[in-house]
Structure formats: C-alpha cells, structure tokens
Amino acid sequence: MIAATIDDNIDRIKSDLVSRGLTYDRLLEDILDHVCCMIEENMEEGFDLDSSYNLVMGSIEETRIPEIQHQTLLNLDKKFQRMKSFTYVFGLSSALLAIVGAFFKRMHWPGASILITVGIVLVILVFLPLYFITSHREQVEKKNPAYAIVGYLSIALLMAGALFKIMHWPGAGVMIRVSIGFLIVGFIPLYVVNAFQKGGKEKVRLPYIVMLLVGISVVMLMTNVRISKYAINIFLEEVVSNEQYLGEIETRTGRLTEMSHDSAYADKQSQVFRIHEKAGELQVIVDELRESLLQSVDQPGATIQEVKGKDKVIRHRGWDATMDYDKEEEFIRMALGFRDMLNEMLLDPVIRCQIEDHMEFTRKVWPYEFGERFAVGEPFIYNYYLLTKISKEIALTEFVSIQYILRH
Amino acid sequence: MIANDLLKGTLRTIVLKLLADNGRMYGYEITKRVEELSAGKIKLTFGALYPVLHKLEADGYITTEKEFIGKRVRKYYTLTETGRSWSEQKVDEFLDFVNTLTYVLNPTPA
C-alpha cells in the first residue's frame, strides 16, 4: 500500500530533484532512492505521504543538491584531480626554489638572483592562477569571480613587489602599497563575507587571515626605516661638521692651487689642474644628488635642519622615486676613474694608502655590482649624511694629492 | 554528535569497513548502520556519502548492482577484490592511529 503510494509519486519526486539541479543520472538514482527511504521512514511513524515528503525535502537545503553533484563530479574528474595535485606540487617546488635562492643570497653565492626571480615568477604566473582556478571550480555556487580576481591580483602584486624590492628594481614601493590596499579593502572583506555566507558549513579560516595580516605587517616593517630622534640628531651633527670641514678643506686646496700657478711648479701645473677639475666635477654631481634628495621631501627651499625627520615622506614616495639612477651610475663611474687617475699619478705607497682610505666609499657604498643600489631603504637623514661625507672625502683626496704633488 | 571536520578524512574508511563486514549495502542502509553503530553520534548525510561512494567506484574499489524497488532503482555497493585488501589496510592504519591517539590523550601513569 505504502510502496504503491510512493511509486505513484516517483516521477514527481524525481522531477523535483531534477529541478533542484540534480542532473547527473547515476547520482540521481542514488539520491532518489535515499529520499524515498527517508520518506518511507517518516510514513512509518504515521505521517501521510505529502507531509512526510515536504518534511524530507524541507530538510534539504536549497544549495545542498547542486553542491553534492558538483563535489561528486569533481571527485570523478581525473583531469581536475590531476590539475589539483599538479598545482600543489608545482607551488611547493617554486616556493622551494625561491627559498633556496634566498639562502644563496645570504651566503653571497652566485645565481641567487636568478633562483629567486624564477621561483617567484613561477609562483605568480603558474601556481597562483592554477590555485585560484581550481579553488574557484570547487565552489558550487560561483559566487563572485571578483573574489578570485582580487585575491589573485593582490597576492601576485604583493609577491612581485617583494621581488622588485629584493632586486632593487624601481617601482617596488608602489606595487607593495597597491597590493596591500587590495588586500585590506578588497580581499579580506570578500573572504570574510564569503565565509559567513556559507554559514556553518565552512568556517572562516582564521589562521589564514592571521597569517596574511602578519605577512602584511612584516612587509610594512621591511619598508619602514624610521629611526629615533636621537639618531637623527647625531647624523645631523655629522652633516654640519662634514660641511664645515668641507669648507675648510676647499679653502686650503684653493691656496694650494694658487701656489701651483707659480712658475716654480710649471711642470706640475697640468697634474694639479686635472685633479682639481675631476674633483670639481665629482662635487657637482654629489651636490645634485643631495639636491634631488632634499627636493623629494616636497618642501621647496627647505634646509636639512627643517626636514631632517621627514623619513615618512621619503618612504611614501619611495627612495626609488627620488634617486636618479643614471646620475648615480655616472657618479660611481667618475669616482672610480678619479681613483685610477690618482693611482697612475702617485706612485708613493703611503700616499696611495691615504687616498684609498678616503676613497673607501667607492667600495663601501657600492659594495657589489650595480644591481646593489646605493642606500636603498635607509633613513632619509642617513642618506643625506652619506652624501656630505662623500663630499668631504673627495675634497680630502683632492687636497692630499695636490699637496703631495707640489711637495715632491 | 561528532563534529563534521573530525569525520572528514575517516568517512572513506568507515564506508569500506561497513562494506567489508556486511557484503552488499545501499546508500541509505549505510547511513542508518553508521547511526546505529555510533548510537546516534554520527549522522552521515547523503551529501557526504555519495561523493565518496562514487569516487570509490571510479577508482575500482567497489562495484554496484542495480535492483528495482517498485518503480525506483536501488544501487547496492560491494567491495571488489582490490577494495577488500585496501579496506583491511585502511582500517588497520586507522585503528593504529586511534590507538596512538588514545595513548597520547590518556597517558597511563607508568
């Protein structure tokens, strides 16, 4: 009797399930039988068919059926499963590559930059898109492609920014800031809203958000170069004293060059002139670099005393934006040329040693190849101080060289 | 009730073990049996069950036979040979895991 009633309604139940999105035949058979069993159980407890049917169907959430079908089909989709495992293996190996690269960089072994770059580029171009595609396909209700897109953009940009930062390529600061903006106003709200919409079924993965925030703060710390007021004042004192020394040295060098005009030094005049000329050219460029640094603070005509603590401004614009790389390269090339010239002129080992000491900045400030940029990420006042120190050292080099030539 | 996320990875093992013990079973029967054995603590929903069953079938661990119950089809699931040995292995592994956990969570004083 009961079985007959269910059988009478079997087509109705079936079409009901189909209209809820159950289109995969093999699963439909299973669930149809399952639902009928549930109905029968209710009927045994005394409900009539209709109310029992409504009870059962009412207990199944609207989204549940398509979700089950989606999950079943994905489980069966060998290609998708392969893609998923490929994604993880690939992501892991690219990350490993970048980590090995970081280790190489620490050890100053060759090839570090290539390893890091390849690792991060692979993560950005292969792993991340695959990851977002697979996880998007796993969602039943394709809620918002914006979620995947914003997520991809912000994480890809953040990693690219980190890469640029490590490699000292220009534009890193902007990329990092934009990506953090994306994360904070785009990705995290979307993520939380998405997770809450799903209700209890999928919990907000709090650890992910915490990790993300910690990551953001680490990146922010990396770009943060604030120093204490005390340190700022020490550097400022150094700047002032460097400038005073520079003035004094230049006066004395002036006296020496005047002296060299005397006919007694006729054979030495050309050497003195060349040294003086080269040193002067170097001073012009250092002044220009210093000027461009000052201008980056956006306070026209301000002195260093007034803007000594303007670290924040510099950081927001990024040192990258303030530094003229071409000029910087021109300067270091000329400084090295200056040193070589003096080495040729002055054969005395003691005076050479003295010059080497003064010209040490050519090795200390630019210790590696040109990829290693001057003073990137250092506080504003520190960079300014370095430039005044370099100025002073050039003047000293000039003075001791000319003095030596005139004496011997 | 046992929380869903605790059940997640173990569902496959439970299904394999039930089929090994009971021969052939159909889906609803499996959920009922689990409920009964766990004294109502594990309520297996069909949403969790069928994706697993279909995956096991696709991987060749179980096969199906169809039977008509009135106008509807009922699918009985049975372990294949590979499914049987795999099931033993999985159950052993899992029992080992549970025993280890018990030790860890309830250390007996030496």
Chai-1 contact restraints between the chains, C-beta under 6 A:
chainA,res_idxA,chainB,res_idxB,connection_type,confidence,min_distance_angstrom,max_distance_angstrom,comment,restraint_id
A,A3,B,G70,contact,1.0,0.0,6.0,A-B,restraint_1
A,D7,B,G70,contact,1.0,0.0,6.0,A-B,restraint_2
A,D7,B,K71,contact,1.0,0.0,6.0,A-B,restraint_3
A,I10,B,K71,contact,1.0,0.0,6.0,A-B,restraint_4
A,I10,B,R72,contact,1.0,0.0,6.0,A-B,restraint_5
A,E29,B,V73,contact,1.0,0.0,6.0,A-B,restraint_6
A,D30,B,G27,contact,1.0,0.0,6.0,A-B,restraint_7
A,D30,B,Y50,contact,1.0,0.0,6.0,A-B,restraint_8
A,D30,B,K75,contact,1.0,0.0,6.0,A-B,restraint_9
A,L32,B,R72,contact,1.0,0.0,6.0,A-B,restraint_10
A,D33,B,R72,contact,1.0,0.0,6.0,A-B,restraint_11
A,D33,B,R74,contact,1.0,0.0,6.0,A-B,restraint_12
A,H34,B,G27,contact,1.0,0.0,6.0,A-B,restraint_13
A,H34,B,Y28,contact,1.0,0.0,6.0,A-B,restraint_14
A,H34,B,F46,contact,1.0,0.0,6.0,A-B,restraint_15
A,C36,B,R72,contact,1.0,0.0,6.0,A-B,restraint_16
A,C37,B,Y28,contact,1.0,0.0,6.0,A-B,restraint_17
A,R64,B,G47,contact,1.0,0.0,6.0,A-B,restraint_18
A,I68,B,G47,contact,1.0,0.0,6.0,A-B,restraint_19
A,Q71,B,P51,contact,1.0,0.0,6.0,A-B,restraint_20
A,T72,B,P51,contact,1.0,0.0,6.0,A-B,restraint_21
A,T72,B,H54,contact,1.0,0.0,6.0,A-B,restraint_22
A,N75,B,P51,contact,1.0,0.0,6.0,A-B,restraint_23
A,N75,B,K55,contact,1.0,0.0,6.0,A-B,restraint_24
A,L76,B,A58,contact,1.0,0.0,6.0,A-B,restraint_25
